[in-house]
Amino acid sequence: MSLVSSEDDLRSKALSRFRTMVLMDPNATRLGRTLVNFAGSLEPAEVITQIFSDVFAPKSTGTLMKRSHSLWTFCKFLRSKQQGNPFSQREATIYQFLCFMRSSNFGATAPSHFLEAMRFADAMLGFVQPLEITPRIKGAAHAQYVTKRRRKPARVLTLDMVKELERICIHGDLLRNRVLAGSMLFCIFAGSRWHDSLFVATMQVAKHADIVLLEADTSRHKTSLTKELQAELLPFTAVATAFDDASWGESFATARQDAGFQSAPFFTMSWSDVHSTWSGSRMSTGEATCWLRELLQPAFGRTEVESLTIHGCKATLLSWCAKSLMFTPDEQSLLGHHVPGQHKSALLYSRDTQIALCAKIHVMLQRMRNNSFNPDKPRAERLFELVGHAASEVEKPSETSQRSETSSSSSSDCDISDSVSDDSADVKENLDRSLPEGCEGENLWVHKFSSVVHHVKHDDDTRLMCGRSISCNFRKAKHQDISDAPMASFQLRAKEIGISEEHITALEGNGISTFAAYAYCTTFQPGQADDRPLLTFVEQVIGVAPTAGEAAAFRRLFFESHALSIQDLKSRLERSESSEARTVPLPEKMERIRQLKTRLTGVSFTPQVEPSHALIDKACQQFDDGCVSYIPLHKCTSRQDETLHSKQVDGLHMQSDGTVRLSKRSRTDDVSLHGEHNIRQAFARRSMAYEIANVASFTTLDRWTQRLMEKMNEPALPGYKPISFDQVLNADRALWVKVADATRSNLVGDPLATKPFDAAFERLSDHPEILCYIAPMPGSFQRPQHDSSTSVQCDDVEFSFFFNSLDAVVFDSCMHGG
């Protein structure tokens, strides 16, 4: 490796150039005129050197070298033309130099860098003659700049390359290689630029159990643009255990100590091949790139490593995090230490903000160790695996385990049966499938996906009553597919696992009629060794000590109740605005509908009138959320619409944790609102859904519906239009907005008192802002035609009026005011 110049030498060289160009004509710059004042009384060399050092103190050495090189090239061009100082040239001379750079095949970015250097010198030195940057100068520089080679992002290291660096750091023979490999691993796992790592002031290893962290602070970094930030230490935190059983962080710290880096001026020093030791200057990015290729070439060959650069170390971890789908864009920015101004203080003053990210990185590395995640796979292959993994999670119906049409809809993505025993996967939601008159059980077929029972045509054994042919999607109905009466979810499940009707009735008599009530009936929790509190409770309820078989059934029911309760709580906490409505179990739906039919004795329940299961789920979800939202009438589908027009659509859906899942979603066509009959039925279905959800009473909502229908049928007043359907919809929408605001987080009230929603609905339905929507609107004016006319004498002037509404006003004015 060649020994590079130290930073002090480079800075001194750049300042020397600026000093020479300024002193060529001191009167061309304000700084030069200041130097002339000191020439006769002070030591010119010492004072001038100090002044230039102070003027350019805020600028980095790299910036000074870049700007001075461009200006020095311009200065040499002027010397060849004998045109004097570079800081007092006119626009024509600058344009001539740009044309010279183009004809001499300078670099594509050289003209742009020259203009930037001129602006830099004007700002720092103060040109006496204004700098002229005309459009032709800008255009010439731009034309050259667009021909530059397209910049490609730094190539990231492969997983095997990182493992090789870790092997060298832990098990390498040469101390030099262990130090260099450790420095590169630090840049990878801390998300640090190589230049930033050179100014690490402190570093320490923290260890607990098998977790090892490398914590460091750097005094100079890319985001330290102001003098205040340059005085702050930027914290770096790296997971120091990756793919080897040993910690590379501990090995790196030991290697640095053995190399005597405790008192070194820089984190990584340059290596001198001539003296076979570390030099006193820092290792540049170019030298670090050469060492990176040299360390990896024995294992991967020259062709594979010649395109690697040290800049790829920082990009490696960020690339892995993006591919893992475990990190949000904000977290990736924080890992790369690219944060907005309002969050910079948290990054500077607290290393704890990075601990949560380190935890995710540790999990990601564990996945890479057990081969469940490989970031080096092509994008198409990773997408294929991702989609295939999501597809494997989609529920597939079988003859032994069928889901109802509601559980295969939007909420089928979350399978509660995963939390309970395997046998609970056989739970089937019993539909109310009482045989109508004239139907024979042997002529019934069940759809495998929707679980809807169909009857075969009497004159055609290959077709169903609905007209569809019997395909592979249907199976013969079994005895358990047809029930005599619906049952609630808890009672049905208790009966299925072997608890007798007598014991179920005893549980109901003691207030245990739901999964939630049974899950918290005792202090016993699943996982505890002693379940005597549960068996004691069961004995108190049924009156005798349960047998071994009965105790097993009660234990199983208790475990499932507890699992379902936890799953329900989890779904509530993780629910977002984009989440689908929670599906109410079908037995519970049927029980609520049965109770509604009992209460509404005068209403005829038909498939066209009964609300769809999806509509009931939406209303129940609003009750769970404690806040109602407006459901448009065209979305108030019936059970018939859901049965005939519901479609299962496959699609990729983004989950709350950032993963993609392939799942089925139900989609039903909108309801037709043509005609008053369809409108009235849509209102009725919505009222029934909210009654079933215990949000509002059907009577209150139906009273409002009746009021709107009467308004639509009122005869129009003279000069006004009848109440339109759009006015009715606007009034309904406005009322729901006000009621939703008034009942927010206040939907649950005293069971013996009026529902909070009903009270607010009744009160706000007479609000003036609501009534104005259903007020008659003025119609178009039409002058009636009359044949007769009347003459009136007034002040010896004869006027002739036609008696219409407008003339009557004029006539009255003439008689009384005229």
Buried (B, 14 or more C-beta within 10 A) or exposed (E): BEBBEBBEEBBBBBBEBBBEBBBBBBEBBEBBEBBEEEEEEEEEEEBBBEBBEEBBEEBEBEBBBBBBBBBBBBBEBBEEEEBBBBBBBEEEBBBBBBEBBBEEEBBBBBBBBBBBBBEBBBEBBBBBEEBBBEEBBBEBBEEBBEEEEEEEEBBBBBBBBBBBBBBBBBEBEEEBBBBBBBBBBBBBBBBBBBBBBBBBEEBEBEEEEEBBBBBBBBBBBEBBEEEEBEEBBBBBBBBBBBBBEEBBBBBBBBBBEEBEBEEBEBBBBBBBEEEEEBBEBBBBBEBBBBBBBEBBBEBBEEEBBEEBBBBBBBBBBBBBBBBBBBBEEEBBBBBBBEBEEEEBEEBBEEBEBBEEBBEBBBEBBEEBEEEEBBBBBEEEEBEEEBBEEBBEEBBEBEEEEBBBBBBBBBBBBBBBBEBBEEEBEEBBBBBBBEEEEEBEEEBBBBBBBBBBBBBBBEEEEEBBEEEEEBEEEBBEBEEEBBBEEBBBBBBBBBBBBBBEEEBBEBBBEEEBBBBBBBBEBBEBEBEEEEBEBBBEBBBEBBEEEBEEEBBEBBBBBBBBBBBBBBBBEEBEEEBEEEBBBBBBBBBBBBBBBEEBBEEBEEBEEEEBBBBBBBBBBBBBBBBBBEBBEBBBBBBBBBBBBBBEBBEBEEEEBEBEEEBBBBBBBBBBEEBEBEEEEBBBBBBBBBBBBBBBBBBBBBEBBBBBBEEBBEBBEEEEEEEEEBBEBEBBBBBBBBBBBBBBEBBEEEBBBEEEEEBBBBBBBBEBBEEEEBBEBBEBEEEEEEEEEEEEEEEEEEEEEEBEBBEEEEBEEEBEEBEEEE
